[in-house]
Amino acid sequence: MASSSMEGSMPTMDEYEALLSTTDVELLKRAWRSEKAAPEILRYDFDLVGRVTEQLQLMEETVEEKSTSGADPLSLSLYQMDLDRTLFLLRSYLRIRIQKIEKYMFHIRKSDELWNRLSKGEKDFASRCIDDLKQHLEESVLSKLPENYQSVEKQSVISEEDDMVPEPRLDTFVLCRSKEYLSGIQLEDGPVDDRSKLFEMEPGVLYFICYKSIKPLVESGKIDLL
Amino acid sequence: MAGQSDPELSLFSAEELEFIAEDEIVDIVPNLKMGPLNFISGDFGPFIPQIVAQVPLWLAVALKKRGKCSICPPQWMCVEKLTQVLEAERNSQEMSEQLPFHYVEISRLLFDHANDDISDAYMVRSLIEDIRDVRFHKVETDLEAFNGRTIAVKIKNLSAMEVNIVRPFIGRALQAFYKHDSPELIPDPERVPDRRPQVVQNAPRRQLRR
């Protein structure tokens, strides 16, 4: 899904909007916003990040070349600005993910589905982080506690679940917008009598909904988080 | 540095919102000749003096700073249109649809960098301030209508900056309502006459002395 090309003469405003909405930068921006708004870590978009990194490298080389070949300094600084903007998006995207991983690393490690949402680099980072944190906790605190309380994940041997593992709150309310008319959304939670009601979303209108209820739609890309 | 804004205050910082708004397209009238620019974010140009071109706002501002163009204010940013919008806002409870999502950020950027390109800038600026006040007041009154029955909130035509300001409040308010109205805490929803938050009682209720 690379940038679409326009055919014909000077594009109109609408076509420009359409063009922009399919560029990688726009996609990266969308991924960045979703990642910021979502309480849990979302799927890593390998293709997108790969393409953007490639384009960034290409652009950096072009700028290098141009600066040595004495091109117009104005256009050079503009290219640099564009480069910086895209770099910011990419960096911020990766940083939010790392922040989430740091917060919920034990929880992510336990669940296969979440583990598979990480990139290779992130998986290495998470494993090392978990090992380091475990080691630190064991050496400084856990080894000094009585026998039954020495686990990193459970409060004590009698806990049934891993209650020392922080989990992301999936029932936070998030702002979202859908691109098309969506109906039949089941609201998972809420007052008992409302639970069976089906919710519908008009395109382009903002809604504040419980994240749990729209999770599958976010994953399939039908809803944008803002 | 691509740092993270403090999530306690608001999801996006004001600067990040401006960053997002800077991708909006505006018209400029360049006064230089430049070849086409093939950015990662898109292709723009070529630029011919006195011929209107469409570029993203960040590019327009950059060119304007270097004195290479003048920015045409967007259609909605003129005194007549804004007076109309202000009247509409004052007369109805609904939000006006005529303002773009990022109107606050766009108008701020244009005032800061392209003040001379806007006709009647002072008037426009005060109109926009008034519009912002009226809209925000409407949002505040709407928020008072929350109660335990609210499971989702629908907001029509709110702008990016307004959304960002109310987002933490709405999130926490809905969360609190959800938590307090959760069915595990209410033993028998039929018996509850009003929607005050219930507290789990393990001991029998004590009679309050009158």
Interface residues (C-beta under 8 A of the other chain):
Chain A: S3 M13 Y16 E17 L19 L20 T23 D24 V25 E26 K29 R33 K36 A37 V52 Q55 L56 M59 D72 L74 S75 S77 L78 Y79 M81 D82 L83 R85 T86 L87 F88 R91 S92 R95 I96 Q99 D171 T172 F173 V174 L175 L187 D189 G190 P191 V192 D193 D194 F199 V205 L206 Y207 F208 I209 C210 L226
Chain B: A2 G3 Q4 L11 F12 F19 I20 D23 I25 L32 M34 G35 L37 F39 I40 S41 G42 Q54 W58 L59 A62 L63 R66 K68 G148 R149 I151 A152 V153 K154 I155 K156 L158 V163 R167 I170 G171 L174 Q175 Y178 D181 S182 P183 P189
